[in-house]
Amino acid sequence: MLIDFPGKTVLITGGSRGIGKACAQLFASLNANVIITYVNNLTEAEQTLDNLGGKGKHSVFQLDQSKPTHVARFYEKMLLKYSRLDVLINNAGIYLEHKINDVSYETWQHNWEETINTNLNGVANLCYFASRHMGKKGGGKIINISSRGAFRGEPDHPAYAASKAGLNAMSQSLAVSLAPQKVSVHVIAPGFVETDMTSQALKGTKGDAIKKQSPFNRVATTEEVARLAAVYASPGFEFTSSGIIDINGASYLRT
């Protein structure tokens, strides 16, 4: 099967690092027009943009998806530059520690609000605008990056686990609602992934224990997640809409 995206426009939130960066690099190499978003680090985003290859027309936009007005303005600006959006990969998210027995009530409230606004409400708003545009253009793909934590829990990051569980439920609901417009909705649920942000933990005292969670004795690479996203984005995989696929190296099994 040949995977290629010439003339297709792919939006990847949080596309300047980690899984998002790997997705951006892969889709660019497959000749898509790649749009990446960032929150604060313009230099990092521009470096990622400069290193994208392929034949597509690539761009970077600032977006704080936790704020509904920012999402609306972003889509207005993006659609002035691109006539269509074919694939949305909702990758951006935050992971704030808030141990219930350790933090103040103020910190507890703040971290819950920030996490839900970014990881769930922000994704919902991105889906809202993307699905309307895709439906008018004959269809499209929405790929939401969830987490193993949605199923096994995250004791030190409970809002993160809740946001990803909510993301899964929302994605399955949208899959039903958007199918008549030929918009399919897919979910990828990684376990631990080797990124710049997790490299320190993997090199530390807990690194071996983290790797041993999987019988492969390693964690996922960003490229493995990106390849799965590219498969979902390809024509012929629409009937996997509403599905949630694990990519955790058998580190967590669910029925």
Helices and strands as residue ranges (DSSP letters): E 9-12, H 18-29, E 33-38, H 42-50, E 59-62, H 68-81, E 87-90, H 105-116, I 117-121, H 122-136, E 140-145, H 149-152, H 158-178, G 179-181, E 183-190, E 193-194, H 199-203, H 207-212, E 220-221, H 222-233, G 238-240, E 244-247
